[in-house]
């Protein structure tokens, strides 16, 4: 089944941040939309203003995987059943809204520790804020040459 951009984003929000509260879900949605509208670098080439291209870009979101380490991985967008809050946040992000403290964050991850590394990935992203269990990173100038 081909999902609409809204459906894809709602499913990704639920899968990646469903337990992170409204701001955690808004933060994930903001990262996706920041990638869609990135003015340069890898996401500008891949995204081409497309939510679908960003979400389906290979190896970007764990929630697109159906197996991890050779084992079935059931927490993926294909098994999500978004609720109204997930659609509302997807609509909010698609309309151009972003969390004010997130900056232009293009990456997030759960470090499974109390602290966030200063850089992610490598040196192209610098730590900006932690929301729930996720650390968020803004691009450096080095990112735009990727």
N, CA and C of each residue as an Amber inpcrd file, in Angstrom:
protein
   438
   0.8360000  -1.1900000   0.0000000   0.0000000   0.0000000   0.0000000
   0.8730000   1.2410000   0.0000000   0.5790000   2.1790000  -0.8510000
   1.3130000   3.4340000  -0.9040000   0.6770000   4.4250000   0.0550000
   1.4450000   4.8190000   1.0550000   0.9510000   5.7790000   2.0350000
   1.1200000   7.1980000   1.5230000   0.2150000   8.0880000   1.9140000
   0.3720000   9.5100000   1.6240000   1.5190000  10.0450000   2.4770000
   2.0270000  11.2200000   2.1360000   3.0840000  11.8460000   2.9360000
   2.6220000  12.0420000   4.3760000   1.3860000  12.4660000   4.5470000
   0.8300000  12.6890000   5.8900000   0.8120000  11.3810000   6.6790000
   0.3720000  10.3110000   6.0530000   0.3200000   9.0100000   6.7130000
   1.7210000   8.5230000   7.0650000   2.6650000   8.6620000   6.1410000
   4.0500000   8.2580000   6.4070000   4.6170000   9.0100000   7.6010000
   4.4180000  10.3220000   7.6290000   4.9490000  11.1310000   8.7090000
   4.2790000  10.7640000  10.0350000   2.9790000  10.5790000  10.0460000
   2.2730000  10.1990000  11.2790000   2.7950000   8.8590000  11.7940000
   3.0060000   7.9010000  10.9130000   3.5130000   6.5870000  11.3160000
   4.9370000   6.6920000  11.8600000   5.7730000   7.5050000  11.2020000
   7.1430000   7.6870000  11.6740000   7.1550000   8.3670000  13.0400000
   6.3230000   9.3730000  13.2220000   6.2300000  10.0680000  14.5050000
   5.8650000   9.0800000  15.6090000   4.8490000   8.2680000  15.3630000
   4.4230000   7.2960000  16.3700000   5.5350000   6.2880000  16.6570000
   6.1690000   5.7940000  15.6150000   7.1790000   4.7600000  15.7700000
   8.4410000   5.2860000  16.4600000   8.9380000   6.4200000  16.0250000
  10.1940000   6.9520000  16.5540000  10.0320000   7.6410000  17.9020000
   8.8700000   8.2310000  18.1750000   8.7430000   9.0650000  19.3780000
   7.3940000   8.9490000  20.0710000   6.6630000   7.8880000  19.8170000
   5.3370000   7.7430000  20.4030000   5.3110000   7.8080000  21.9130000
   6.3780000   7.4330000  22.5800000   6.4420000   7.4740000  24.0350000
   7.1610000   8.6820000  24.5780000   7.4330000   9.6710000  23.7260000
   8.2230000  10.8350000  24.1270000   7.3980000  12.0820000  24.4090000
   6.0830000  11.9600000  24.4390000   5.2280000  13.1160000  24.6990000
   5.1000000  14.0000000  23.4730000   4.2500000  15.0190000  23.5840000
   3.9810000  15.8990000  22.4440000   5.2370000  16.5690000  21.9070000
   6.0920000  17.1060000  22.8050000   7.2890000  17.7920000  22.3150000
   8.2780000  16.8230000  21.6780000   8.3840000  15.6200000  22.1990000
   9.2530000  14.6320000  21.5760000   8.7780000  14.2760000  20.1790000
   7.4690000  14.1170000  20.0290000   6.9210000  13.8040000  18.7080000
   7.0570000  14.9970000  17.7680000   6.8410000  16.2050000  18.2820000
   7.0250000  17.4080000  17.4460000   8.4820000  17.5560000  17.0050000
   9.4000000  17.2050000  17.8970000  10.8170000  17.3110000  17.5640000
  11.1840000  16.3730000  16.4150000  10.7080000  15.1450000  16.4570000
  10.9850000  14.1920000  15.3690000  10.3710000  14.7030000  14.0610000
   9.1450000  15.1810000  14.1190000   8.4980000  15.7340000  12.9240000
   9.2790000  16.9340000  12.3970000   9.8070000  17.7530000  13.2940000
  10.5900000  18.9250000  12.8910000  11.8580000  18.5080000  12.1580000
  12.5280000  17.4670000  12.6490000  13.7420000  16.9830000  11.9850000
  13.4160000  16.5190000  10.5670000  12.3460000  15.7660000  10.4170000
  11.9730000  15.3020000   9.0700000  11.7490000  16.4940000   8.1490000
  10.9960000  17.4750000   8.6110000  10.7010000  18.6280000   7.7570000
  11.9290000  19.5080000   7.5460000  12.8310000  19.5980000   8.5420000
  14.0940000  20.3180000   8.3270000  14.8980000  19.6500000   7.2180000
  14.8640000  18.3250000   7.1730000  15.5630000  17.6130000   6.0960000
  14.9020000  17.8770000   4.7490000  13.5910000  17.8790000   4.7230000
  12.8620000  18.1400000   3.4760000  13.2480000  19.5070000   2.9150000
  13.4270000  20.4790000   3.7970000  13.7030000  21.8460000   3.3600000
  15.1670000  22.2600000   3.5350000  16.0650000  21.2920000   3.7220000
  17.4870000  21.6120000   3.8970000  17.9930000  22.3970000   2.6880000
  18.7270000  23.4930000   2.9390000  19.2010000  24.3220000   1.8310000
  20.4280000  23.7670000   1.1150000  21.0200000  22.7060000   1.6380000
  22.1990000  22.1320000   1.0010000  22.5460000  20.8100000   1.6370000
  23.6180000  20.2080000   1.1450000  24.0720000  18.9420000   1.6880000
  23.2620000  17.7580000   1.1840000  23.5090000  16.6260000   1.8100000
  22.9070000  15.3530000   1.4020000  21.3840000  15.4080000   1.3390000
  20.7310000  15.9840000   2.3460000  19.2700000  15.9580000   2.3780000
  18.6470000  16.8350000   1.2960000  19.3220000  17.8890000   0.9080000
  18.8050000  18.7120000  -0.1910000  18.8080000  17.9090000  -1.4900000
  19.8480000  17.0900000  -1.6830000  19.9190000  16.2700000  -2.8980000
  18.9090000  15.1250000  -2.8520000  18.8080000  14.4640000  -1.7090000
  17.9210000  13.3090000  -1.5720000  16.4700000  13.7410000  -1.4500000
  16.2340000  14.7370000  -0.6090000  14.8720000  15.1350000  -0.2800000
  14.1060000  15.7780000  -1.3980000  14.7490000  16.6930000  -2.0880000
  14.0940000  17.4170000  -3.1860000  12.6720000  17.8110000  -2.7970000
  12.5540000  18.3780000  -1.5820000  11.2600000  18.8530000  -1.0760000
  10.2420000  17.7290000  -0.9200000  10.6850000  16.5020000  -0.6390000
   9.8030000  15.3420000  -0.5930000   9.8760000  14.6250000   0.7540000
   8.7760000  14.6030000   1.4790000   8.6970000  13.8670000   2.7360000
   8.9870000  12.3880000   2.4780000   8.4090000  11.8580000   1.4460000
   8.5860000  10.4390000   1.0970000  10.0620000  10.1100000   0.8680000
  10.7740000  10.9220000   0.0940000  12.1960000  10.6660000  -0.1650000
  13.0140000  10.6890000   1.1160000  12.7160000  11.6240000   1.9970000
  13.4510000  11.7380000   3.2610000  13.1810000  10.5200000   4.1410000
  11.9280000  10.1580000   4.3020000  11.5940000   9.0350000   5.1830000
  12.1380000   7.7210000   4.6390000  12.0740000   7.5200000   3.3420000
  12.5360000   6.2660000   2.7600000  14.0270000   6.2440000   2.4310000
  14.7560000   7.3310000   2.7190000  16.1930000   7.3040000   2.4590000
  16.8240000   6.1670000   3.2620000  17.6380000   5.3830000   2.6090000
  18.2040000   4.1760000   3.2100000  18.9730000   4.4770000   4.4920000
  18.7310000   3.6510000   5.5020000  19.4630000   3.6610000   6.7750000
  19.3570000   4.9620000   7.5700000  18.2580000   5.6610000   7.4370000
  18.0880000   6.8960000   8.1950000  17.2280000   6.7210000   9.4400000
  16.2070000   5.8930000   9.3620000  15.2870000   5.7090000  10.4750000
  15.1600000   4.2200000  10.7890000  15.4030000   3.8570000  12.0360000
  15.2620000   2.4620000  12.4580000  13.8570000   1.9590000  12.1750000
  12.8860000   2.8370000  12.2690000  11.4880000   2.4320000  12.0860000
  11.1340000   2.0430000  10.6550000  12.0730000   2.1140000   9.7380000
  11.8220000   1.6300000   8.3830000  12.3140000   0.2060000   8.2080000
  12.9940000  -0.3160000   9.2000000  13.5510000  -1.6600000   9.1190000
  12.5060000  -2.6980000   9.5270000  12.5140000  -3.8220000   8.8440000
  11.6350000  -4.9340000   9.2220000  12.4170000  -6.0470000   9.9050000
  13.7570000  -5.9090000   9.9170000  14.5810000  -6.8420000  10.6710000
  15.8160000  -6.0960000  11.1760000  16.2850000  -6.5210000  12.3230000
  17.5110000  -5.9790000  12.9190000  18.3370000  -7.1580000  13.4050000
  19.5880000  -7.2000000  13.0090000  20.4550000  -8.2960000  13.4280000
  19.9520000  -9.6620000  13.0070000  19.2760000  -9.7080000  11.8700000
  18.7650000 -10.9710000  11.3700000  17.4850000 -11.4510000  12.0400000
  16.9370000 -10.6350000  12.9350000  15.7040000 -10.9820000  13.6340000
  14.5740000 -10.0650000  13.1760000  13.3470000 -10.5660000  13.1230000
  12.2160000  -9.6950000  12.7670000  12.1200000  -8.5120000  13.7330000
  11.8640000  -7.3560000  13.1980000  11.7300000  -6.1290000  13.9850000
  10.3190000  -5.6000000  13.7410000   9.4850000  -5.7530000  14.7280000
   8.0670000  -5.4360000  14.5550000   7.7190000  -3.9810000  14.8010000
   8.6080000  -3.2150000  15.4770000   8.2990000  -1.8060000  15.7180000
   8.7640000  -1.0010000  14.5070000   7.9680000  -1.0490000  13.4660000
   8.2860000  -0.3190000  12.2500000   7.0280000   0.3880000  11.7630000
   7.1850000   1.2750000  10.7960000   6.0490000   2.0940000  10.3510000
   4.9310000   1.2520000   9.7490000   5.2590000   0.0780000   9.2650000
   4.2500000  -0.7650000   8.6270000   3.2870000  -1.3780000   9.6410000
   3.7120000  -1.4680000  10.9010000   2.8730000  -2.0300000  11.9510000
   2.2530000  -0.9640000  12.8580000   2.5010000   0.2930000  12.5870000
   1.9420000   1.3660000  13.4060000   0.4760000   1.5910000  13.0550000
  -0.2670000   2.0270000  14.0240000  -1.6640000   2.4270000  13.8500000
  -1.8130000   3.8090000  14.4490000  -1.4490000   4.8500000  13.6820000
  -1.4450000   6.2030000  14.2290000  -2.8040000   6.6190000  14.7950000
  -2.7320000   7.4090000  15.8390000  -3.9130000   8.0000000  16.4570000
  -3.9960000   9.4560000  16.0150000  -5.0630000  10.1230000  16.4080000
  -5.2860000  11.4970000  15.9740000  -4.1250000  12.4240000  16.3350000
  -3.5010000  12.2240000  17.4990000  -2.3850000  13.0860000  17.9090000
  -1.2340000  13.0030000  16.9080000  -0.9900000  11.8310000  16.3540000
   0.1110000  11.6680000  15.3920000  -0.2000000  12.3950000  14.0830000
  -1.4480000  12.3320000  13.6610000  -1.8530000  13.0740000  12.4630000
  -1.8180000  14.5800000  12.7260000  -2.2470000  14.9830000  13.9060000
  -2.2390000  16.4090000  14.2550000  -0.8180000  16.9620000  14.2280000
   0.1210000  16.2160000  14.7710000   1.5160000  16.6710000  14.7720000
   2.0900000  16.6410000  13.3620000   1.7480000  15.6470000  12.5760000
   2.1890000  15.6220000  11.1700000   1.6510000  16.8540000  10.4390000
   0.3730000  17.1690000  10.6240000  -0.2200000  18.3530000   9.9890000
   0.4760000  19.6300000  10.4510000   0.7580000  19.7050000  11.7510000
   1.4430000  20.8540000  12.3400000   2.8020000  21.0680000  11.6580000
   3.5680000  19.9900000  11.4900000   4.8970000  20.0950000  10.8830000
   4.8180000  20.4080000   9.3930000   3.9120000  19.7460000   8.6910000
   3.7580000  19.9860000   7.2510000   3.3540000  21.4300000   6.9830000
   2.6000000  22.0370000   7.9220000   2.1650000  23.4320000   7.7820000
   3.3090000  24.4270000   8.0040000   4.5000000  23.9330000   8.3840000
   5.6560000  24.8150000   8.5240000   6.0540000  25.0990000   9.9570000
   5.3910000  24.5100000  10.9170000   5.7290000  24.7340000  12.3210000
   6.9280000  23.8960000  12.7290000   7.7320000  24.4330000  13.6690000
   8.8890000  23.7340000  14.2240000   8.9920000  24.0940000  15.7020000
   9.6260000  23.2300000  16.4870000   9.9170000  23.5700000  17.8720000
  10.9660000  24.6730000  17.8840000  10.7420000  25.7010000  18.6720000
  11.6290000  26.8690000  18.6800000  13.0440000  26.5350000  19.1490000
  13.1930000  25.5970000  20.0860000  14.5170000  25.3160000  20.6490000
  15.3030000  24.2650000  19.8730000  14.7650000  23.8150000  18.7720000
  15.4000000  22.7570000  17.9960000  16.3530000  23.2880000  16.9320000
  16.2240000  24.5540000  16.5900000  17.0600000  25.1040000  15.5360000
  16.7660000  24.4300000  14.2140000  17.8040000  24.1320000  13.4660000
  17.6780000  23.4610000  12.1660000  18.0870000  22.0000000  12.2610000
  17.8540000  21.3820000  13.4100000  18.3090000  20.0050000  13.6610000
  17.9490000  19.0720000  12.5110000  18.9430000  18.2960000  12.0970000
  18.7650000  17.3170000  11.0200000  18.9010000  15.8810000  11.5160000
  19.3240000  15.7030000  12.7700000  19.5430000  14.3650000  13.2970000
  19.0270000  14.2580000  14.7210000  18.6570000  13.0470000  15.0920000
  18.3360000  12.7320000  16.4760000  18.6740000  11.2680000  16.7050000
  18.9270000  10.9280000  17.9500000  19.0990000   9.5270000  18.3080000
  18.9850000   9.3880000  19.8190000  18.7510000   8.1670000  20.2470000
  18.6710000   7.8450000  21.6630000  20.0110000   7.2510000  22.0610000
  20.7910000   7.9600000  22.9080000  22.1140000   7.4510000  23.2770000
  22.0770000   6.3630000  24.3550000  20.8860000   6.1020000  24.9050000
  20.7520000   5.1330000  25.9900000  21.7180000   5.4400000  27.1340000
  21.8970000   6.7380000  27.3940000  22.6890000   7.2000000  28.5300000
  22.1400000   8.5570000  28.9580000  22.6470000   9.0640000  30.0530000
  22.1720000  10.3450000  30.5800000  22.7030000  11.5440000  29.8050000
  23.7700000  11.3570000  29.0650000  24.3890000  12.4830000  28.3660000
  24.3420000  12.2890000  26.8550000  24.3690000  13.4120000  26.1740000
  24.3950000  13.4170000  24.7080000  25.8090000  13.7320000  24.2460000
  26.3440000  12.9680000  23.3000000  27.6610000  13.3080000  22.7520000
  27.6100000  14.6930000  22.1060000  28.7250000  15.4180000  22.0930000
  28.7160000  16.7670000  21.5220000  28.5190000  16.7970000  20.0110000
  28.8830000  15.7060000  19.3110000  28.7680000  15.6560000  17.8560000
  28.0080000  14.4050000  17.4210000  27.2370000  14.5530000  16.3300000
  26.5460000  13.4080000  15.7330000  26.0530000  13.8280000  14.3670000
  26.1300000  13.0540000  13.3440000  27.0980000  11.9790000  13.1970000
  28.4720000  12.5730000  12.9500000  29.4810000  11.9170000  13.3370000
  30.8740000  12.4030000  13.2860000  30.9290000  13.8750000  13.6960000
  31.4200000  14.7360000  12.8370000  31.5480000  16.1520000  13.2110000
  30.6390000  17.0670000  12.4020000  29.6850000  16.5170000  11.6730000
  28.8220000  17.3750000  10.8540000  27.5890000  17.8770000  11.6050000
  27.3590000  17.3720000  12.8130000  26.2310000  17.8300000  13.6100000
  26.6750000  18.1290000  15.0270000  26.2100000  19.2480000  15.5900000
  26.5430000  19.6080000  16.9660000  25.2870000  19.5650000  17.8240000
  25.4560000  19.1040000  19.0390000  24.3530000  18.9580000  19.9690000
  23.6460000  20.2900000  20.1970000  22.3050000  20.2560000  20.1780000
  21.5340000  21.4660000  20.4280000  20.6030000  21.3090000  21.6250000
  19.9260000  20.1640000  21.7540000  18.9760000  20.0030000  22.8580000
  18.6350000  18.5280000  23.0350000  18.2940000  18.1960000  24.2620000
  17.7690000  16.8530000  24.5450000  16.2970000  17.0050000  24.8650000
  15.4810000  16.1680000  24.2320000  14.0430000  16.1540000  24.4950000
  13.6850000  14.7010000  24.7860000  13.2650000  14.4380000  26.0000000
  12.9910000  13.0600000  26.4050000  14.2630000  12.2500000  26.3240000
  14.2010000  11.1110000  25.6710000  15.3650000  10.2360000  25.5440000
  16.2210000  10.5400000  24.3250000  15.8100000  11.5000000  23.5000000
  16.5140000  11.7660000  22.2450000  17.3810000  13.0190000  22.3080000
  18.5390000  12.9280000  21.6780000  19.4530000  14.0540000  21.5170000
  19.2810000  14.5730000  20.0890000  19.2720000  15.8880000  19.9350000
  19.0710000  16.5100000  18.6280000  20.2960000  17.3340000  18.2520000
  20.6030000  17.3350000  16.9380000  21.8420000  17.9280000  16.4400000
  21.5910000  18.8300000  15.2360000  22.1960000  20.0220000  15.2870000
  22.1550000  20.9770000  14.1820000  23.3280000  20.7240000  13.2520000
  23.1860000  21.0340000  11.9730000  24.3020000  20.8520000  11.0420000
  25.3920000  21.8960000  11.2660000  26.6320000  21.4930000  11.0440000
  27.7600000  22.4310000  11.0270000  27.9980000  22.8230000   9.5660000
  28.9030000  23.7470000   9.3650000  29.2640000  24.1180000   7.9960000
  29.7880000  22.9100000   7.2120000  30.4490000  21.9800000   7.9080000
  30.9990000  20.7900000   7.2490000  29.8940000  19.9450000   6.6220000
  28.7000000  19.9570000   7.2170000  27.6030000  19.1510000   6.6600000
  27.2990000  19.5710000   5.2280000  27.3230000  20.8510000   4.9590000
  26.8970000  21.3500000   3.6460000  27.8660000  20.9640000   2.5250000
  29.0110000  20.4170000   2.8800000  29.9250000  19.9260000   1.8330000
  29.8020000  18.4160000   1.6530000  28.7960000  17.8020000   2.3050000
  28.6090000  16.3510000   2.1570000  27.8440000  16.0440000   0.8840000
